[in-house]
Amino acid sequence: MPLLEQVLENNPDTVKIILKNMPLGFHQYAEPAARAALAAGKQGKFWEFHDELFAIAPDLGPEAILGIATKLDLDLEKFKIDLESDEIAEKVEKDLSDAENAGVTGTPTIFVNGIKLKNRTFEAIQKLIDEELAQKG
């Protein structure tokens, strides 16, 4: 995230970050965590929830997920309904399908204008952004 924040700060008018969920099957709480972040997003707190999830990653579980929702002062009733909704489940499935179609095999994977980055340094990302902007005029 610090790298992406640096990219955003350097390109405030030209870069947009889109996060796609890719809960990996070997982690039993990855999908519930992805759904929880999306449910929090319905209350305007996706990124806050996302950051809290990564902060507690080793201790992730149902109680921890509910604890984050409480800490962020979410409407817990709405959160629980959204967490189990078909809409949220379909969004996670769509993200997984998009990842597969794009050839993503692990996380994090970064694309700039559909170009998969191999070198994930700030300099490499900025160079590709500049090249893409120059091409687009």
N, CA, C and O atoms as CSV, one atom per row, in Angstrom:
chain,resi,resn,atom,element,x,y,z
A,1,MET,N,N,0.802,-1.205,0.000
A,1,MET,CA,C,0.000,0.000,0.000
A,1,MET,C,C,0.845,1.269,0.000
A,1,MET,O,O,0.479,2.209,-0.706
A,2,PRO,N,N,1.941,1.365,0.734
A,2,PRO,CA,C,2.727,2.605,0.662
A,2,PRO,C,C,3.195,2.920,-0.757
A,2,PRO,O,O,3.229,4.085,-1.153
A,3,LEU,N,N,3.554,1.901,-1.515
A,3,LEU,CA,C,3.976,2.113,-2.895
A,3,LEU,C,C,2.836,2.685,-3.720
A,3,LEU,O,O,3.040,3.631,-4.481
A,4,LEU,N,N,1.650,2.133,-3.583
A,4,LEU,CA,C,0.505,2.621,-4.344
A,4,LEU,C,C,0.098,4.022,-3.897
A,4,LEU,O,O,-0.323,4.840,-4.715
A,5,GLU,N,N,0.223,4.296,-2.606
A,5,GLU,CA,C,-0.063,5.649,-2.121
A,5,GLU,C,C,0.913,6.644,-2.731
A,5,GLU,O,O,0.519,7.756,-3.082
A,6,GLN,N,N,2.166,6.266,-2.861
A,6,GLN,CA,C,3.174,7.124,-3.478
A,6,GLN,C,C,2.818,7.379,-4.954
A,6,GLN,O,O,2.939,8.504,-5.440
A,7,VAL,N,N,2.385,6.343,-5.646
A,7,VAL,CA,C,1.981,6.494,-7.052
A,7,VAL,C,C,0.797,7.454,-7.157
A,7,VAL,O,O,0.778,8.323,-8.029
A,8,LEU,N,N,-0.184,7.304,-6.277
A,8,LEU,CA,C,-1.350,8.200,-6.292
A,8,LEU,C,C,-0.954,9.640,-6.000
A,8,LEU,O,O,-1.422,10.565,-6.664
A,9,GLU,N,N,-0.097,9.828,-5.011
A,9,GLU,CA,C,0.349,11.183,-4.664
A,9,GLU,C,C,1.070,11.843,-5.834
A,9,GLU,O,O,0.941,13.048,-6.048
A,10,ASN,N,N,1.822,11.061,-6.584
A,10,ASN,CA,C,2.591,11.595,-7.701
A,10,ASN,C,C,1.739,11.820,-8.953
A,10,ASN,O,O,2.140,12.552,-9.858
A,11,ASN,N,N,0.568,11.190,-9.000
A,11,ASN,CA,C,-0.296,11.252,-10.189
A,11,ASN,C,C,-1.759,11.477,-9.790
A,11,ASN,O,O,-2.621,10.681,-10.165
A,12,PRO,N,N,-2.053,12.532,-9.048
A,12,PRO,CA,C,-3.404,12.668,-8.492
A,12,PRO,C,C,-4.511,12.808,-9.533
A,12,PRO,O,O,-5.658,12.451,-9.263
A,13,ASP,N,N,-4.187,13.318,-10.707
A,13,ASP,CA,C,-5.221,13.546,-11.711
A,13,ASP,C,C,-5.262,12.494,-12.812
A,13,ASP,O,O,-6.136,12.536,-13.678
A,14,THR,N,N,-4.322,11.549,-12.786
A,14,THR,CA,C,-4.233,10.610,-13.901
A,14,THR,C,C,-4.292,9.145,-13.510
A,14,THR,O,O,-4.444,8.284,-14.377
A,15,VAL,N,N,-4.175,8.843,-12.231
A,15,VAL,CA,C,-4.146,7.441,-11.805
A,15,VAL,C,C,-5.346,7.140,-10.921
A,15,VAL,O,O,-5.731,7.927,-10.056
A,16,LYS,N,N,-5.916,5.983,-11.171
A,16,LYS,CA,C,-7.028,5.467,-10.366
A,16,LYS,C,C,-6.657,4.049,-9.978
A,16,LYS,O,O,-6.247,3.256,-10.826
A,17,ILE,N,N,-6.798,3.728,-8.715
A,17,ILE,CA,C,-6.483,2.382,-8.243
A,17,ILE,C,C,-7.781,1.591,-8.134
A,17,ILE,O,O,-8.756,2.040,-7.531
A,18,ILE,N,N,-7.769,0.417,-8.727
A,18,ILE,CA,C,-8.913,-0.485,-8.641
A,18,ILE,C,C,-8.418,-1.771,-7.997
A,18,ILE,O,O,-7.500,-2.416,-8.505
A,19,LEU,N,N,-9.015,-2.131,-6.904
A,19,LEU,CA,C,-8.637,-3.358,-6.211
A,19,LEU,C,C,-9.607,-4.455,-6.609
A,19,LEU,O,O,-10.824,-4.272,-6.596
A,20,LYS,N,N,-9.044,-5.591,-6.959
A,20,LYS,CA,C,-9.848,-6.783,-7.241
A,20,LYS,C,C,-9.497,-7.808,-6.175
A,20,LYS,O,O,-8.327,-8.010,-5.848
A,21,ASN,N,N,-10.505,-8.439,-5.649
A,21,ASN,CA,C,-10.292,-9.458,-4.619
A,21,ASN,C,C,-9.811,-10.751,-5.253
A,21,ASN,O,O,-10.281,-11.154,-6.317
A,22,MET,N,N,-8.879,-11.384,-4.588
A,22,MET,CA,C,-8.424,-12.696,-5.027
A,22,MET,C,C,-8.143,-13.541,-3.780
A,22,MET,O,O,-6.992,-13.837,-3.459
A,23,PRO,N,N,-9.215,-13.918,-3.093
A,23,PRO,CA,C,-9.001,-14.726,-1.893
A,23,PRO,C,C,-8.419,-16.089,-2.269
A,23,PRO,O,O,-9.026,-16.856,-3.016
A,24,LEU,N,N,-7.266,-16.362,-1.753
A,24,LEU,CA,C,-6.561,-17.597,-2.087
A,24,LEU,C,C,-7.150,-18.758,-1.293
A,24,LEU,O,O,-7.393,-18.649,-0.092
A,25,GLY,N,N,-7.372,-19.860,-1.982
A,25,GLY,CA,C,-8.065,-21.000,-1.404
A,25,GLY,C,C,-7.389,-21.652,-0.218
A,25,GLY,O,O,-8.052,-22.300,0.591
A,26,PHE,N,N,-6.083,-21.493,-0.098
A,26,PHE,CA,C,-5.390,-22.149,1.014
A,26,PHE,C,C,-5.609,-21.429,2.344
A,26,PHE,O,O,-5.248,-21.964,3.392
A,27,HIS,N,N,-6.187,-20.236,2.326
A,27,HIS,CA,C,-6.444,-19.494,3.562
A,27,HIS,C,C,-7.941,-19.536,3.845
A,27,HIS,O,O,-8.728,-18.943,3.107
A,28,GLN,N,N,-8.337,-20.226,4.895
A,28,GLN,CA,C,-9.757,-20.461,5.144
A,28,GLN,C,C,-10.570,-19.189,5.397
A,28,GLN,O,O,-11.788,-19.199,5.222
A,29,TYR,N,N,-9.928,-18.107,5.800
A,29,TYR,CA,C,-10.672,-16.879,6.070
A,29,TYR,C,C,-10.498,-15.816,4.987
A,29,TYR,O,O,-10.976,-14.693,5.143
A,30,ALA,N,N,-9.824,-16.155,3.899
A,30,ALA,CA,C,-9.581,-15.163,2.845
A,30,ALA,C,C,-10.892,-14.706,2.199
A,30,ALA,O,O,-11.108,-13.508,2.022
A,31,GLU,N,N,-11.752,-15.636,1.853
A,31,GLU,CA,C,-13.007,-15.237,1.218
A,31,GLU,C,C,-13.926,-14.497,2.181
A,31,GLU,O,O,-14.484,-13.468,1.798
A,32,PRO,N,N,-14.113,-14.971,3.414
A,32,PRO,CA,C,-14.928,-14.169,4.340
A,32,PRO,C,C,-14.351,-12.769,4.564
A,32,PRO,O,O,-15.105,-11.809,4.729
A,33,ALA,N,N,-13.041,-12.648,4.570
A,33,ALA,CA,C,-12.422,-11.332,4.747
A,33,ALA,C,C,-12.697,-10.439,3.541
A,33,ALA,O,O,-12.989,-9.253,3.699
A,34,ALA,N,N,-12.607,-10.999,2.344
A,34,ALA,CA,C,-12.905,-10.223,1.136
A,34,ALA,C,C,-14.362,-9.771,1.147
A,34,ALA,O,O,-14.660,-8.617,0.840
A,35,ARG,N,N,-15.257,-10.672,1.498
A,35,ARG,CA,C,-16.679,-10.310,1.570
A,35,ARG,C,C,-16.917,-9.243,2.637
A,35,ARG,O,O,-17.716,-8.326,2.444
A,36,ALA,N,N,-16.219,-9.372,3.763
A,36,ALA,CA,C,-16.387,-8.400,4.848
A,36,ALA,C,C,-15.939,-7.004,4.423
A,36,ALA,O,O,-16.608,-6.018,4.732
A,37,ALA,N,N,-14.815,-6.916,3.718
A,37,ALA,CA,C,-14.344,-5.608,3.254
A,37,ALA,C,C,-15.351,-4.991,2.282
A,37,ALA,O,O,-15.623,-3.792,2.343
A,38,LEU,N,N,-15.901,-5.811,1.390
A,38,LEU,CA,C,-16.906,-5.304,0.463
A,38,LEU,C,C,-18.185,-4.880,1.200
A,38,LEU,O,O,-18.812,-3.884,0.838
A,39,ALA,N,N,-18.562,-5.632,2.220
A,39,ALA,CA,C,-19.733,-5.257,3.023
A,39,ALA,C,C,-19.469,-3.934,3.749
A,39,ALA,O,O,-20.358,-3.087,3.836
A,40,ALA,N,N,-18.273,-3.758,4.259
A,40,ALA,CA,C,-17.913,-2.486,4.896
A,40,ALA,C,C,-17.939,-1.359,3.874
A,40,ALA,O,O,-18.297,-0.225,4.194
A,41,GLY,N,N,-17.558,-1.679,2.648
A,41,GLY,CA,C,-17.582,-0.691,1.574
A,41,GLY,C,C,-18.977,-0.160,1.307
A,41,GLY,O,O,-19.132,0.992,0.899
A,42,LYS,N,N,-19.982,-0.970,1.527
A,42,LYS,CA,C,-21.358,-0.516,1.341
A,42,LYS,C,C,-21.725,0.549,2.368
A,42,LYS,O,O,-22.731,1.244,2.224
A,43,GLN,N,N,-20.893,0.669,3.413
A,43,GLN,CA,C,-21.080,1.718,4.413
A,43,GLN,C,C,-19.961,2.763,4.320
A,43,GLN,O,O,-19.755,3.554,5.240
A,44,GLY,N,N,-19.250,2.750,3.199
A,44,GLY,CA,C,-18.227,3.758,2.956
A,44,GLY,C,C,-16.910,3.534,3.672
A,44,GLY,O,O,-16.123,4.468,3.827
A,45,LYS,N,N,-16.654,2.288,4.117
A,45,LYS,CA,C,-15.438,2.049,4.895
A,45,LYS,C,C,-14.618,0.869,4.373
A,45,LYS,O,O,-14.008,0.128,5.143
A,46,PHE,N,N,-14.619,0.710,3.037
A,46,PHE,CA,C,-13.861,-0.393,2.459
A,46,PHE,C,C,-12.388,-0.328,2.833
A,46,PHE,O,O,-11.844,-1.286,3.382
A,47,TRP,N,N,-11.730,0.806,2.538
A,47,TRP,CA,C,-10.275,0.888,2.731
A,47,TRP,C,C,-9.894,0.794,4.197
A,47,TRP,O,O,-8.876,0.191,4.536
A,48,GLU,N,N,-10.704,1.384,5.073
A,48,GLU,CA,C,-10.418,1.272,6.505
A,48,GLU,C,C,-10.479,-0.191,6.939
A,48,GLU,O,O,-9.623,-0.674,7.681
A,49,PHE,N,N,-11.520,-0.888,6.453
A,49,PHE,CA,C,-11.673,-2.307,6.800
A,49,PHE,C,C,-10.522,-3.117,6.214
A,49,PHE,O,O,-9.939,-3.958,6.898
A,50,HIS,N,N,-10.202,-2.868,4.972
A,50,HIS,CA,C,-9.096,-3.533,4.279
A,50,HIS,C,C,-7.804,-3.398,5.088
A,50,HIS,O,O,-7.114,-4.386,5.339
A,51,ASP,N,N,-7.487,-2.172,5.491
A,51,ASP,CA,C,-6.250,-1.930,6.232
A,51,ASP,C,C,-6.249,-2.650,7.572
A,51,ASP,O,O,-5.223,-3.187,7.990
A,52,GLU,N,N,-7.384,-2.662,8.239
A,52,GLU,CA,C,-7.494,-3.376,9.525
A,52,GLU,C,C,-7.309,-4.886,9.332
A,52,GLU,O,O,-6.679,-5.545,10.159
A,53,LEU,N,N,-7.856,-5.427,8.244
A,53,LEU,CA,C,-7.685,-6.856,7.969
A,53,LEU,C,C,-6.210,-7.218,7.850
A,53,LEU,O,O,-5.756,-8.210,8.421
A,54,PHE,N,N,-5.471,-6.411,7.107
A,54,PHE,CA,C,-4.054,-6.708,6.924
A,54,PHE,C,C,-3.266,-6.506,8.210
A,54,PHE,O,O,-2.249,-7.164,8.427
A,55,ALA,N,N,-3.727,-5.607,9.057
A,55,ALA,CA,C,-3.043,-5.374,10.331
A,55,ALA,C,C,-3.182,-6.571,11.271
A,55,ALA,O,O,-2.299,-6.823,12.091
A,56,ILE,N,N,-4.285,-7.303,11.153
A,56,ILE,CA,C,-4.513,-8.442,12.052
A,56,ILE,C,C,-4.376,-9.778,11.345
A,56,ILE,O,O,-4.776,-10.805,11.892
A,57,ALA,N,N,-3.820,-9.787,10.143
A,57,ALA,CA,C,-3.787,-10.977,9.279
A,57,ALA,C,C,-3.509,-12.289,10.001
A,57,ALA,O,O,-4.225,-13.260,9.756
A,58,PRO,N,N,-2.516,-12.373,10.874
A,58,PRO,CA,C,-2.265,-13.681,11.511
A,58,PRO,C,C,-3.416,-14.143,12.411
A,58,PRO,O,O,-3.567,-15.340,12.655
A,59,ASP,N,N,-4.215,-13.213,12.900
A,59,ASP,CA,C,-5.289,-13.551,13.834
A,59,ASP,C,C,-6.671,-13.492,13.191
A,59,ASP,O,O,-7.680,-13.358,13.883
A,60,LEU,N,N,-6.709,-13.593,11.877
A,60,LEU,CA,C,-7.954,-13.459,11.147
A,60,LEU,C,C,-8.907,-14.609,11.470
A,60,LEU,O,O,-8.506,-15.771,11.528
A,61,GLY,N,N,-10.149,-14.267,11.674
A,61,GLY,CA,C,-11.198,-15.244,11.939
A,61,GLY,C,C,-12.513,-14.512,12.090
A,61,GLY,O,O,-12.540,-13.282,12.032
A,62,PRO,N,N,-13.608,-15.233,12.282
A,62,PRO,CA,C,-14.928,-14.595,12.376
A,62,PRO,C,C,-15.027,-13.538,13.475
A,62,PRO,O,O,-15.608,-12.473,13.269
A,63,GLU,N,N,-14.454,-13.840,14.647
A,63,GLU,CA,C,-14.520,-12.873,15.746
A,63,GLU,C,C,-13.728,-11.613,15.413
A,63,GLU,O,O,-14.158,-10.502,15.723
A,64,ALA,N,N,-12.579,-11.788,14.786
A,64,ALA,CA,C,-11.748,-10.640,14.424
A,64,ALA,C,C,-12.449,-9.779,13.378
A,64,ALA,O,O,-12.396,-8.551,13.446
A,65,ILE,N,N,-13.103,-10.417,12.416
A,65,ILE,CA,C,-13.833,-9.680,11.381
A,65,ILE,C,C,-14.953,-8.862,12.007
A,65,ILE,O,O,-15.136,-7.693,11.670
A,66,LEU,N,N,-15.695,-9.470,12.908
A,66,LEU,CA,C,-16.770,-8.754,13.595
A,66,LEU,C,C,-16.183,-7.648,14.477
A,66,LEU,O,O,-16.776,-6.577,14.611
A,67,GLY,N,N,-15.034,-7.906,15.070
A,67,GLY,CA,C,-14.365,-6.897,15.898
A,67,GLY,C,C,-13.977,-5.668,15.095
A,67,GLY,O,O,-14.098,-4.545,15.585
A,68,ILE,N,N,-13.514,-5.866,13.870
A,68,ILE,CA,C,-13.163,-4.733,13.011
A,68,ILE,C,C,-14.422,-3.934,12.680
A,68,ILE,O,O,-14.414,-2.704,12.721
A,69,ALA,N,N,-15.498,-4.638,12.354
A,69,ALA,CA,C,-16.755,-3.951,12.034
A,69,ALA,C,C,-17.216,-3.107,13.215
A,69,ALA,O,O,-17.702,-1.991,13.034
A,70,THR,N,N,-17.066,-3.633,14.407
A,70,THR,CA,C,-17.432,-2.896,15.619
A,70,THR,C,C,-16.509,-1.697,15.815
A,70,THR,O,O,-16.965,-0.585,16.085
A,71,LYS,N,N,-15.220,-1.936,15.677
A,71,LYS,CA,C,-14.228,-0.869,15.841
A,71,LYS,C,C,-14.482,0.286,14.880
A,71,LYS,O,O,-14.300,1.448,15.243
A,72,LEU,N,N,-14.904,-0.031,13.645
A,72,LEU,CA,C,-15.153,0.997,12.637
A,72,LEU,C,C,-16.552,1.592,12.736
A,72,LEU,O,O,-16.957,2.404,11.904
A,73,ASP,N,N,-17.281,1.176,13.767
A,73,ASP,CA,C,-18.613,1.714,14.040
A,73,ASP,C,C,-19.580,1.489,12.874
A,73,ASP,O,O,-20.373,2.365,12.530
A,74,LEU,N,N,-19.498,0.310,12.282
A,74,LEU,CA,C,-20.436,-0.034,11.216
A,74,LEU,C,C,-21.789,-0.392,11.811
A,74,LEU,O,O,-21.888,-0.784,12.974
A,75,ASP,N,N,-22.818,-0.253,11.006
A,75,ASP,CA,C,-24.138,-0.749,11.374
A,75,ASP,C,C,-24.031,-2.267,11.276
A,75,ASP,O,O,-24.049,-2.823,10.178
A,76,LEU,N,N,-23.920,-2.940,12.423
A,76,LEU,CA,C,-23.637,-4.380,12.434
A,76,LEU,C,C,-24.736,-5.212,11.795
A,76,LEU,O,O,-24.455,-6.216,11.140
A,77,GLU,N,N,-25.969,-4.810,11.976
A,77,GLU,CA,C,-27.081,-5.545,11.357
A,77,GLU,C,C,-26.938,-5.523,9.833
A,77,GLU,O,O,-27.017,-6.565,9.182
A,78,LYS,N,N,-26.729,-4.331,9.270
A,78,LYS,CA,C,-26.556,-4.180,7.829
A,78,LYS,C,C,-25.298,-4.902,7.368
A,78,LYS,O,O,-25.305,-5.562,6.329
A,79,PHE,N,N,-24.222,-4.781,8.131
A,79,PHE,CA,C,-22.961,-5.438,7.790
A,79,PHE,C,C,-23.158,-6.944,7.657
A,79,PHE,O,O,-22.707,-7.541,6.680
A,80,LYS,N,N,-23.820,-7.557,8.621
A,80,LYS,CA,C,-24.034,-9.010,8.599
A,80,LYS,C,C,-24.905,-9.433,7.417
A,80,LYS,O,O,-24.659,-10.471,6.803
A,81,ILE,N,N,-25.908,-8.641,7.102
A,81,ILE,CA,C,-26.774,-8.952,5.958
A,81,ILE,C,C,-25.976,-8.854,4.662
A,81,ILE,O,O,-26.037,-9.745,3.815
A,82,ASP,N,N,-25.224,-7.755,4.517
A,82,ASP,CA,C,-24.422,-7.563,3.306
A,82,ASP,C,C,-23.345,-8.640,3.176
A,82,ASP,O,O,-23.077,-9.122,2.075
A,83,LEU,N,N,-22.744,-9.009,4.273
A,83,LEU,CA,C,-21.687,-10.025,4.289
A,83,LEU,C,C,-22.160,-11.335,3.667
A,83,LEU,O,O,-21.388,-12.023,2.998
A,84,GLU,N,N,-23.416,-11.676,3.885
A,84,GLU,CA,C,-23.972,-12.938,3.384
A,84,GLU,C,C,-24.770,-12.770,2.096
A,84,GLU,O,O,-25.361,-13.734,1.610
A,85,SER,N,N,-24.798,-11.570,1.538
A,85,SER,CA,C,-25.646,-11.316,0.367
A,85,SER,C,C,-25.087,-11.952,-0.900
A,85,SER,O,O,-23.880,-12.152,-1.041
A,86,ASP,N,N,-25.994,-12.259,-1.808
A,86,ASP,CA,C,-25.609,-12.774,-3.120
A,86,ASP,C,C,-24.794,-11.736,-3.882
A,86,ASP,O,O,-23.857,-12.085,-4.600
A,87,GLU,N,N,-25.146,-10.472,-3.729
A,87,GLU,CA,C,-24.434,-9.396,-4.422
A,87,GLU,C,C,-22.936,-9.408,-4.080
A,87,GLU,O,O,-22.091,-9.317,-4.971
A,88,ILE,N,N,-22.625,-9.520,-2.815
A,88,ILE,CA,C,-21.217,-9.529,-2.377
A,88,ILE,C,C,-20.528,-10.814,-2.848
A,88,ILE,O,O,-19.399,-10.765,-3.337
A,89,ALA,N,N,-21.190,-11.950,-2.706
A,89,ALA,CA,C,-20.610,-13.219,-3.150
A,89,ALA,C,C,-20.330,-13.187,-4.656
A,89,ALA,O,O,-19.292,-13.675,-5.103
A,90,GLU,N,N,-21.240,-12.621,-5.430
A,90,GLU,CA,C,-21.056,-12.525,-6.883
A,90,GLU,C,C,-19.906,-11.592,-7.242
A,90,GLU,O,O,-19.187,-11.841,-8.209
A,91,LYS,N,N,-19.727,-10.524,-6.473
A,91,LYS,CA,C,-18.621,-9.598,-6.717
A,91,LYS,C,C,-17.281,-10.309,-6.505
A,91,LYS,O,O,-16.361,-10.145,-7.306
A,92,VAL,N,N,-17.167,-11.087,-5.446
A,92,VAL,CA,C,-15.928,-11.835,-5.183
A,92,VAL,C,C,-15.691,-12.839,-6.306
A,92,VAL,O,O,-14.566,-12.967,-6.789
A,93,GLU,N,N,-16.734,-13.552,-6.730
A,93,GLU,CA,C,-16.602,-14.510,-7.825
A,93,GLU,C,C,-16.191,-13.825,-9.126
A,93,GLU,O,O,-15.371,-14.359,-9.875
A,94,LYS,N,N,-16.752,-12.651,-9.400
A,94,LYS,CA,C,-16.395,-11.893,-10.607
A,94,LYS,C,C,-14.929,-11.473,-10.549
A,94,LYS,O,O,-14.218,-11.563,-11.550
A,95,ASP,N,N,-14.477,-11.018,-9.388
A,95,ASP,CA,C,-13.071,-10.637,-9.233
A,95,ASP,C,C,-12.156,-11.829,-9.480
A,95,ASP,O,O,-11.123,-11.693,-10.137
A,96,LEU,N,N,-12.523,-12.989,-8.962
A,96,LEU,CA,C,-11.729,-14.199,-9.175
A,96,LEU,C,C,-11.691,-14.570,-10.659
A,96,LEU,O,O,-10.647,-14.955,-11.186
A,97,SER,N,N,-12.823,-14.449,-11.314
A,97,SER,CA,C,-12.894,-14.741,-12.743
A,97,SER,C,C,-12.043,-13.749,-13.542
A,97,SER,O,O,-11.325,-14.139,-14.462
A,98,ASP,N,N,-12.131,-12.475,-13.184
A,98,ASP,CA,C,-11.314,-11.452,-13.851
A,98,ASP,C,C,-9.824,-11.749,-13.675
A,98,ASP,O,O,-9.044,-11.603,-14.616
A,99,ALA,N,N,-9.436,-12.164,-12.479
A,99,ALA,CA,C,-8.029,-12.485,-12.203
A,99,ALA,C,C,-7.575,-13.658,-13.069
A,99,ALA,O,O,-6.493,-13.628,-13.656
A,100,GLU,N,N,-8.396,-14.667,-13.139
A,100,GLU,CA,C,-8.050,-15.833,-13.954
A,100,GLU,C,C,-7.908,-15.443,-15.424
A,100,GLU,O,O,-6.960,-15.854,-16.094
A,101,ASN,N,N,-8.846,-14.656,-15.913
A,101,ASN,CA,C,-8.811,-14.225,-17.315
A,101,ASN,C,C,-7.607,-13.337,-17.622
A,101,ASN,O,O,-7.126,-13.308,-18.755
A,102,ALA,N,N,-7.122,-12.614,-16.614
A,102,ALA,CA,C,-5.969,-11.728,-16.812
A,102,ALA,C,C,-4.644,-12.447,-16.575
A,102,ALA,O,O,-3.577,-11.850,-16.718
A,103,GLY,N,N,-4.711,-13.719,-16.216
A,103,GLY,CA,C,-3.487,-14.479,-15.985
A,103,GLY,C,C,-2.832,-14.209,-14.644
A,103,GLY,O,O,-1.638,-14.450,-14.471
A,104,VAL,N,N,-3.604,-13.713,-13.702
A,104,VAL,CA,C,-3.070,-13.444,-12.366
A,104,VAL,C,C,-2.957,-14.767,-11.616
A,104,VAL,O,O,-3.909,-15.545,-11.555
A,105,THR,N,N,-1.794,-15.005,-11.053
A,105,THR,CA,C,-1.570,-16.256,-10.326
A,105,THR,C,C,-1.237,-16.026,-8.853
A,105,THR,O,O,-1.138,-16.986,-8.089
A,106,GLY,N,N,-1.067,-14.790,-8.451
A,106,GLY,CA,C,-0.750,-14.504,-7.056
A,106,GLY,C,C,-1.023,-13.058,-6.730
A,106,GLY,O,O,-1.332,-12.249,-7.605
A,107,THR,N,N,-0.904,-12.750,-5.465
A,107,THR,CA,C,-1.143,-11.385,-5.015
A,107,THR,C,C,0.095,-10.855,-4.309
A,107,THR,O,O,0.839,-11.626,-3.702
A,108,PRO,N,N,0.323,-9.564,-4.381
A,108,PRO,CA,C,-0.392,-8.610,-5.227
A,108,PRO,C,C,0.119,-8.655,-6.654
A,108,PRO,O,O,1.290,-8.952,-6.892
A,109,THR,N,N,-0.746,-8.366,-7.588
A,109,THR,CA,C,-0.391,-8.207,-9.000
A,109,THR,C,C,-0.849,-6.818,-9.399
A,109,THR,O,O,-1.965,-6.406,-9.081
A,110,ILE,N,N,0.010,-6.104,-10.092
A,110,ILE,CA,C,-0.298,-4.720,-10.471
A,110,ILE,C,C,-0.302,-4.598,-11.990
A,110,ILE,O,O,0.597,-5.082,-12.677
A,111,PHE,N,N,-1.343,-3.936,-12.490
A,111,PHE,CA,C,-1.457,-3.625,-13.912
A,111,PHE,C,C,-1.502,-2.110,-14.073
A,111,PHE,O,O,-2.056,-1.404,-13.231
A,112,VAL,N,N,-0.922,-1.624,-15.147
A,112,VAL,CA,C,-1.070,-0.222,-15.542
A,112,VAL,C,C,-1.647,-0.245,-16.951
A,112,VAL,O,O,-0.994,-0.682,-17.899
A,113,ASN,N,N,-2.885,0.234,-17.069
A,113,ASN,CA,C,-3.558,0.252,-18.370
A,113,ASN,C,C,-3.571,-1.129,-19.024
A,113,ASN,O,O,-3.389,-1.244,-20.236
A,114,GLY,N,N,-3.782,-2.162,-18.238
A,114,GLY,CA,C,-3.849,-3.515,-18.760
A,114,GLY,C,C,-2.509,-4.199,-18.941
A,114,GLY,O,O,-2.458,-5.357,-19.355
A,115,ILE,N,N,-1.421,-3.502,-18.640
A,115,ILE,CA,C,-0.071,-4.074,-18.772
A,115,ILE,C,C,0.381,-4.567,-17.405
A,115,ILE,O,O,0.462,-3.799,-16.446
A,116,LYS,N,N,0.670,-5.857,-17.335
A,116,LYS,CA,C,1.094,-6.467,-16.078
A,116,LYS,C,C,2.536,-6.063,-15.764
A,116,LYS,O,O,3.436,-6.233,-16.585
A,117,LEU,N,N,2.732,-5.529,-14.569
A,117,LEU,CA,C,4.067,-5.098,-14.163
A,117,LEU,C,C,4.913,-6.282,-13.722
A,117,LEU,O,O,4.438,-7.184,-13.032
A,118,LYS,N,N,6.158,-6.261,-14.127
A,118,LYS,CA,C,7.109,-7.262,-13.643
A,118,LYS,C,C,7.981,-6.648,-12.560
A,118,LYS,O,O,8.331,-7.307,-11.581
A,119,ASN,N,N,8.327,-5.384,-12.743
A,119,ASN,CA,C,9.151,-4.659,-11.786
A,119,ASN,C,C,8.233,-3.736,-10.993
A,119,ASN,O,O,7.701,-2.768,-11.537
A,120,ARG,N,N,8.046,-4.031,-9.711
A,120,ARG,CA,C,7.101,-3.260,-8.905
A,120,ARG,C,C,7.797,-2.210,-8.046
A,120,ARG,O,O,7.485,-2.062,-6.864
A,121,THR,N,N,8.731,-1.489,-8.636
A,121,THR,CA,C,9.324,-0.357,-7.934
A,121,THR,C,C,8.559,0.896,-8.343
A,121,THR,O,O,7.883,0.920,-9.371
A,122,PHE,N,N,8.675,1.927,-7.528
A,122,PHE,CA,C,8.009,3.181,-7.858
A,122,PHE,C,C,8.490,3.688,-9.214
A,122,PHE,O,O,7.686,4.131,-10.034
A,123,GLU,N,N,9.781,3.624,-9.446
A,123,GLU,CA,C,10.354,4.131,-10.689
A,123,GLU,C,C,9.793,3.395,-11.909
A,123,GLU,O,O,9.463,4.021,-12.917
A,124,ALA,N,N,9.687,2.087,-11.818
A,124,ALA,CA,C,9.164,1.295,-12.938
A,124,ALA,C,C,7.691,1.602,-13.188
A,124,ALA,O,O,7.260,1.721,-14.335
A,125,ILE,N,N,6.936,1.727,-12.123
A,125,ILE,CA,C,5.514,2.039,-12.265
A,125,ILE,C,C,5.353,3.424,-12.878
A,125,ILE,O,O,4.557,3.613,-13.798
A,126,GLN,N,N,6.110,4.391,-12.368
A,126,GLN,CA,C,5.996,5.753,-12.875
A,126,GLN,C,C,6.404,5.835,-14.346
A,126,GLN,O,O,5.788,6.558,-15.130
A,127,LYS,N,N,7.432,5.099,-14.707
A,127,LYS,CA,C,7.885,5.092,-16.108
A,127,LYS,C,C,6.765,4.579,-17.024
A,127,LYS,O,O,6.503,5.163,-18.076
A,128,LEU,N,N,6.117,3.501,-16.625
A,128,LEU,CA,C,5.038,2.942,-17.435
A,128,LEU,C,C,3.848,3.901,-17.490
A,128,LEU,O,O,3.232,4.062,-18.543
A,129,ILE,N,N,3.529,4.527,-16.384
A,129,ILE,CA,C,2.443,5.526,-16.374
A,129,ILE,C,C,2.778,6.643,-17.355
A,129,ILE,O,O,1.946,7.030,-18.176
A,130,ASP,N,N,3.997,7.156,-17.265
A,130,ASP,CA,C,4.405,8.250,-18.162
A,130,ASP,C,C,4.340,7.825,-19.634
A,130,ASP,O,O,3.897,8.593,-20.488
A,131,GLU,N,N,4.781,6.608,-19.920
A,131,GLU,CA,C,4.727,6.105,-21.297
A,131,GLU,C,C,3.292,5.984,-21.786
A,131,GLU,O,O,2.986,6.358,-22.918
A,132,GLU,N,N,2.422,5.469,-20.947
A,132,GLU,CA,C,1.003,5.319,-21.319
A,132,GLU,C,C,0.345,6.676,-21.518
A,132,GLU,O,O,-0.437,6.857,-22.451
A,133,LEU,N,N,0.654,7.624,-20.653
A,133,LEU,CA,C,0.087,8.966,-20.809
A,133,LEU,C,C,0.583,9.630,-22.084
A,133,LEU,O,O,-0.185,10.307,-22.768
A,134,ALA,N,N,1.856,9.444,-22.412
A,134,ALA,CA,C,2.412,10.032,-23.629
A,134,ALA,C,C,1.740,9.432,-24.870
A,134,ALA,O,O,1.485,10.139,-25.846
A,135,GLN,N,N,1.460,8.137,-24.827
A,135,GLN,CA,C,0.784,7.468,-25.962
A,135,GLN,C,C,-0.641,7.974,-26.134
A,135,GLN,O,O,-1.128,8.142,-27.252
A,136,LYS,N,N,-1.300,8.212,-25.004
A,136,LYS,CA,C,-2.707,8.613,-25.057
A,136,LYS,C,C,-2.859,10.108,-25.351
A,136,LYS,O,O,-3.956,10.580,-25.647
A,137,GLY,N,N,-1.747,10.847,-25.268
A,137,GLY,CA,C,-1.792,12.280,-25.547
A,137,GLY,C,C,-2.318,13.016,-24.373
A,137,GLY,O,O,-2.432,14.241,-24.413
